[in-house]
Amino acid sequence: MYRLAGIVTILALLLAGRASVAWAAEHPPDTMAARTQACAACHGSEGQGTDSDYFPRLAGKPAGYLFNQLLAFKQGRRRYPPMTYLLEYQSDAYLHALATYFSALRPPPVPLTPPTVSDAVLARGQSLVAQGDPAHGTPACSGCHGPMLTGMERAIPGLVGLRSSYISAQLGAFRYGTRTAADPDCMQIVAASLTEADVAAVAAWLASRPVPADPSPVAKGTLAMPLACGSEPN
């Protein structure tokens, strides 16, 4: 009798264990890490990026920047239907929590293949990034995005760890108004001052830069920005 009772107990425990496994499979933990697995196919399991040219690294970018971009997709100021579909019914509070989560992550960068361009193109890109082009009203990228190009809190993104095709596409979107930001839209102003050749040069040089060991953005107010920018209000 005692043996039968023991067997019944073991069977009950096994069945309970199977039920727990089944429940866990159907009900993953309600954490931000679990929720953001919906982002992993395009942006990597920790926002580190993937092999795709057009889906950028999210990890480590300022929370304010990421929040602004999520709002832009939700409101149609950035146009990519899958992102709009994912975000259109999410609350601003949830989007802010999502941005804060990704901003705190520091996964290793995805290896990039440097673009194959001439030394002259790289030199032009380096000059525009570091010094700008005063004759054409183009400020240096480093003036807003930092000397290490890792961005500035609260909402200036890092530019390293991005592929040249992505950078070119975003500069083109700013130039032609398919991507917009809060007024004054400083990136539209900057992008409009660049020629097509300049866009290619900037994109190539930025894509050739390694991600620094600490990709954290510099503190807000560290940089004296060369022009007013609505996405980074005073």
N, C-alpha and C positions, 0 to 999 in steps of 0.2 A: 504493500500500500504506500509506504513511504517512498519507494522507488518510483511508483507511478506518479506520485505527487511531484517528485523532483523532475521527472520527464515533462510533466505538464508545465511546471514553472519555466524550464528551459525553453520549451516551445513558445510559451507566452513572451518570454524575453526576446527570442529570435524574431517573432512576428512584430513585436513592438519596435525592435531595431530596424526591421525592413520598412515599417511604416514611417519611422523617423527619417530614414534615408530618402524615401519617396517624397515625404513632405518637404524636406530640405531641397530636393531637386526641383520641386514645383514652386517653392517659396524661398528664393535666394535671400541672403541677409540684406536687410534694408539699410545699406550703407552707401555713401557717395561713390566708393570704389566699385560697388556692384552696379549702381545705376549708370556709371560712365562707361560700362562695357559696350553700351550702344554707340559710343564714340570711337571705340578701339579699332574697328575695321579701317577707318580713314586716318585716324590720328595716333594710333598706337595704344597699347594697353595702359600706358601711363602718360599719354600725351606727348610721347617722344618723337612722333612722326613715323612715317613709313617710307617705302620705296617710291611712292607716288610723287610726281613733281608738284601736284597742285593741292595737296593737303598738308598744311604746315604743322610744325611743332607748336604745341600749346603750353607745354610744361615750362614753368619759370617765368612766363610773361606776366607783367603787372596785372593784378586782378581788375583794376579799373579799365585797362585796355580790353581784356577778354570780355568783361561785362558790356562795354560799349559795342563790341563786335556782335555779341549775342543779341543785343537789342537791335542792332542794325539789320541783321538777318530777319529777326522777328518783324520789324517794321518796314522791310523792303528797301532799306538804304544800301544794303548789300544783296546781290541777287544770285541765289543758288537755291533752286526749289527744294532739294532734300533738306537743307538746313532750315528753311522757312517752315517746312512741314513739321519738322521735329520740334520747333520752338514756338510756333504760333499760339499754342494754348498754355505755355508755361508762364508762371507768374514772374515778375521782376525779382522778387525775393529769392525764388529758386534759381534764377539765372545768376544772381549775385553769388549764391552759395556755390554754384557750379564753377564760376570764374575763380572764386577764392580757393577752391579745391585744386584746380589745375595750376594756379599760380604758385602753390607751395611745393609742387613736385619738382624733383631734380634728377630724372633718369639720365643715363648716359645718352649722348647724341647719336643719331643715326649717321653712319658714315656717308659722306657725300662724294660724288665724283666731280672734281673740279671741271668747269667748262673749258672746252678747247677753243681758245681765242688767242689773238696775237698779243705780244708784250705791249704794243702800243694801246690796244684796247684796255688791257688791265691797268696801264699807267693812267689813262684817262679816267677810268673808274675810280682808282685810288685818289686821284686829284679831286674829283667831285665829292667823294665821300669825306675826305679829310679837310678840304679847303673850299669847296663849292666853286661857283663861277660868278664872281661879282658882276662881271660885264653883262651877264644875262639874268641877274637877279636870283641866282640859285644859291641858297645857303648850304653850308656843309651838312651832310647827313649826321656827322658826329656832334654837331651843335645841339641836336635834339635827342639823338639816340645814344649818345655817350661815346667816350673815347674808345671803349672796348666793344661798342655797338650792341650792348646788352639792354639798352632801354633805360627809362627813368620812371620811377613811381610818380604819379599814380596811374598814368595811362599811355605812356610812350613805349612801344614794343621794342624788343631786341630784333636785330636784323640778321644775326648770325644763325647758322643752322638751317637756312632756307635755300632752296634750289633756285637757280637763275631763272627758270621758266616761271616759277611762282612770283618772284620779285618783278619780273617784266610784266606779267599779267596784272599785278596789282597797281603798278605805276600806270599802266595803260588804262585801267579802270578808273583811276583818279583823273587822268587826263581827259577822258571822254565822258565822265559823269555817271558811269554805271556803278561806281562805288563812291559814296559821299559820307562826310562826317559832319559833326556839329559846326555851325558857323562861329568864327571864321574857319573855313575848311583849309587848313594850312597845307595839307598834302596835295590838294587840288592845285593850289598855287605853285608849290614846288614842282609837281609833275608837269604842269603846263609850261614851265620854264626849260624843260629838257627836250632835246631832240630825240628822235628814234635811236640814233647812234649813242647818245648819252645814256638812254635807258638801258640799252644792251651792255654798255660799259659798266655802269653802276651794278647791274644785276650780276654780271660776270665776276666783278671784283668781290662783291659781298659774298657770293657763293663759294669763293675760293678761300674765305677766312675760316679758320678753325673756331669751334666753340670753346671759349675759355674754361678753365677748370671750375671757376665759380661764375655761372652765367646769370647771377642775380642782377636785377636792374639797380642803378644807383638811386640814392634817396631823393625824394621830391625836393626841388629847389637847388639841387647840386649844379645844374646846368642853367646858364643864362640863355634861354632860348632865343634864337635870332628873329622870330616872328610870333605873333599871337596865334594861338591854336585852340579852337573851341573844345577839342576833346581833352585838353589838359588845362582846365581853367585855373586861374590864380586862386 
